Each structure stands twice: as C-alpha cells, then as structure tokens.
Amino acid sequence: MSDRQILQAMSGLMAGMFVAILAGTVVSNALPRIIADLGAGQSSYTWVVTAELLAMTATVPLWGKLSDLYNQKLLLQLSLGMFVVGSLLAGFSHEVGLLIFSRVAQGIGAGGLTALAQVVMAAIIPPRRLGRYSGIFGAVFAVGTVAGPLIGGVLVDTSWLGWRWCFFIGVPFALLAIVLLQRTLKLPAVRRRDVKIDYLGAFLIVSGICALLVWVSLAGNRFAWASWQTAALTGAGVVLLTIAVYVESRAAEPIIPLGIFRSRTVTLTTVASLLVGVAMFGGTVFLSQYFQISLGKSATIAGLMSLPMVLGLLVSSTVAGQIISATGRWKVYLVAGAAVMTAGLALLSTIGTDTHFALLSLYMAVLGVGVGMLMQNLVLAAQNDVPATELGAATSVLSFFRSMGGTIGTSVLGAILANRVTDEITRSLAETGTPTGTGQAAGHGGVPDMATLPAPMRAIVEHAYGVATADLFLVATPFALLALVAVLFVKEKPLKTTSGMERLAEESATTTADARQPADQVG
C-alpha cells in the first residue's frame, strides 16, 4: 500500500481509537454529578469506574484471537457498534444498575478497538515502515487524554447539555469511524473452513481474569487485603486460569496460543508491558488528584497541567518511529525508553505541595518521553517476531497484560495512597494538638471537598496528598526498573519489510506447497 492509501485506511482506525480513549476520560470529571443525580452511593461510583475497565481488559484476548480467524474490518465495525449501543444505554440511564451494565457494553467495544486497531496496522504496514506512523497514534492518544476531561467538565457545567452528553458525544465519532472503515480499509476476506472457537477456554480465561480484577479493584476499599474475600477471589482466579492453561494447551484453536511464548521476544515484551502498566498507569492516574487537592487547581486546569507529559510522549514516539523506519534499529529505543521512564518516575517521587510547576513539568516530560519510546515499540518488537497467523494473538496479549498491569497498579497504589494520606493527616493533627476525629472526613471515604475545609485543615490535607503522591511514584519506580531489565534481554532482529497480509499470503502458499509435495513426489 502507498503512504496515501495507508493514511486513508488509518483515518477510520484513528477515529475508533479516539472513541475508545474518550470513553475512559470524558466521564472522569462528571462522575460525582452522575452518581448524585442517580441517587447512588460510593460503591456504585467504584463500579461505574471499574466496569468498563474490567470488560475491556478481559475481552482483549478474545478480540485478538477472533482477528486471526475472521475479517478484521467487520470485527472493528462490530466493536464500534457495541460501543454505540453501550453509549446510548448509558446516556439514557435512569438508575445506576443500567448505567453499570452499559459501561460493560462500552468496555467490550473498547476492548475490540484496543486490540484490533494495532492488529490491522500490522496487517497493512510492514514493521520496517510502522514506526513512521506511530506519531499519529501518539497524537490521538494525546488529544483524547487531554480533551476528554475538559469536554466532560464543560458538558456537566453547561445547563442545557448535562452529564448524559458525556456518553452521547462519542456516538457520532463511532458512527463516523464505521463509515470511514467501510470506505477506506481494504482487507482480504478471511475464509477458513476449519475454524473452531474455544468456548470453554474463553469462558475460563474471562472468568479467571474477572475474579482477579474484581479483587484488585475492591481490595483495600470494600474489604481488607488480608480477608476471606481476598482468599476466595484469588483462589478462584488461580484455579480457573490453571484449568484454562490446560484447556488452551489442547485446544485446536486456542484463544491464547501458548506456543507464542516460546518466542523469547514475545515473553519478555509481555512481562515488560505488564510492568509498564503497573508503573505508568498506576502512578500517573493520581496526578490529576494531586493537581486538584495538593496544588488547589480546578479540574480544567488539572487537565491542562498534564500537557508536558502528553507532549513528551507524542514527540518521542514520533521521532523514535521515524528513526526506526529509517535505520531499522529498534532495541536501543526500548532500552532508552525504559531507562528514561524509570528516571521520570524517580524524579516525580520528589514532588510536594511546594514543587514549582516548571520543575514538575520537566519531570512529567521526562516520564512522557520514556513512555513514548517504550510502549509502542514493545508491540512492534513482538509483532515482528511472530508468524502472520498469530499477529492478533500476540498483539492482544501485550495489550491485555498492559491493561491488567494498569488495573493492578491503580488499585494497589490507590490503597497505598489512602493509607498514606490517613497516616499523614493523623500525624499532622497530633503534632498540632487537634483531635484526630477532626480529620476523618479528609482521610477516609473518598476525595475531600477542599472548599469546605477550614484553612488550617486544608493545609494539612494538601501536604498529606503531596507526600502520598510522591510515595506512589517511589513505589512505581522499581517496576519500571524491572521493565528495563526485561527489555535488556530482548534480542534485536531485523524488521520485516512485508506487511501482515503479505506474510500471511506467503505462509499460506508455503503451507499449500508443503501439503502438495508428497503427492507430487508420488506422481
């Protein structure tokens, strides 16, 4: 495909990716109003947040496997259709149960978009040229990440629109993506008579993953980490996944082909993706809270303050992609990205309430530069190392483990944040001779309303959140360091110059020739 044809095909993919990112970010500033209007409580707040993430993470491997068996364009359009249905249900919800169900539907659609967009990119663009277009991914990610919270805040504060438009606003983009994909994305139809869907393996994988994700989402919040609920959920998850491994090893068409892990590159990039998810998502998700509580900024300003990190990610991913396409060398950017990301997290572990924004911006930019060089190139390395028939499975495995790492990191670090804030507030109150009961509202039960706190208490809370946020980055730093160790052992191989479709045709032709050879010899 020419560059023009690739850019045309990418227009629908990028519209779909923007929809997936927007779904996760646009509601962040609107959730307090949504929960209040529906008359729900804190537990419902948690489930509205986690339902989409659980559904997305659990279904990514399924979408990836389906992309190896069926027409990828049709699957992309189906995932967008699922997202539209979920968005409409969410927008018209009048009780929290329907809203949570609709978020599950949105998550399933977003899981398809997350897995399939990168699979299709690998199908139409050779690995050697793929880096040239990675900047477009970075741009879409940046716009969706920054614009989402801002759009959500404006919609909620606009009386004639309201929070329901936080869900409706993604529908036109999804419909546009469906039309663009139909007009611009030309993929050969896949017809395989021997298709066998491993339903038992799919059920076991989704059930086991959901049990573990529900545990990490609720532990430390709804129940203690050391509790019977923890034992039950972790035990069930481990048992289900153990059985799933056995089933997958014997299935004709496994959801996750275990054979791909024979590749050292796939195994190491999978481990690195999990660690990147824990370190990056687990650490940066609390930056907005730090901006608003510790630094006293509004939700809109907090969204703008994350621009240095997003711009660092965009610039580094674009520049590294161009150089990789020109030179064919990629491992140095994996190693440099992991090292810079580790340095960025270590620098952010020194922040506090008095950190100057210029210095904070520098630290965030360093983190963004590292993530930009590392995250997309992990996928490139894995896609370059597997047969074309397993591109979908390999890509979805990396996306799955990155999402799972983010879920684990967010939950665990969130529990650490809550405990650290409580301890710091209690200590500060004891030092000032104030009864500890005065600070309970600020240290427990969610984010405090800073506007209602007296000035002395507000200063204590600001300091507590500054200290606690710095501790989170300190905890996340070793995970980034382990990711650096993992990528150091990845073996660099020359990037293939043929696209996934071309490789698939070559592999099919080879297989056919091998199958005919004995008959020809007999003749």
Buried (B, 14 or more C-beta within 10 A) or exposed (E): BEEEEBBBBBBBBBBBBBBBBBBBBBBBBBBBBBBEBBEBEEEBBBBBBBBBBBBBBBBBBBBBBBBBBBBBBBBBBBBBBBBBBBBBBBBEBEEBEBBBBBBBBBBBBBBBBBBBBBBBBBBBBBBBBBBBBBBBBBBBBBBBBBBBBBBBBBBBBEEEBBBBBBBBBBBEBBBBBBEBBEEBBEBEEBEEEEEEBBEBBBBBBBBBBBBBBBBBBBBBBEBEEEEEBBEEBBEBBEBBBEBBBEBBEEBEBBBBBEBBEEBEBBBBBBBBBBBBBBBBBBBBBBBBBBBBBBBEBEBBEBBEBBBBBBBBBBBBBBBBBBBBBEEBEBBBBBBBBBBBBBBBBBBBBEBBBEBEEEEBBBBBBBBBBBBBBBBBBBBBBBBBBBBBBBBBBBBBBBBBBBBBBBBBBBBBBBBBBBBBBBBBBBBBBEEEEBEEEBBBBBBEEEEBEBEEBEEEBBEBBBBBBBBBBBBBBBBBBBBBBBBBEBBBEBEBEEBBEBBBBBBBBEEEEEEEEEEEEEEEEEE
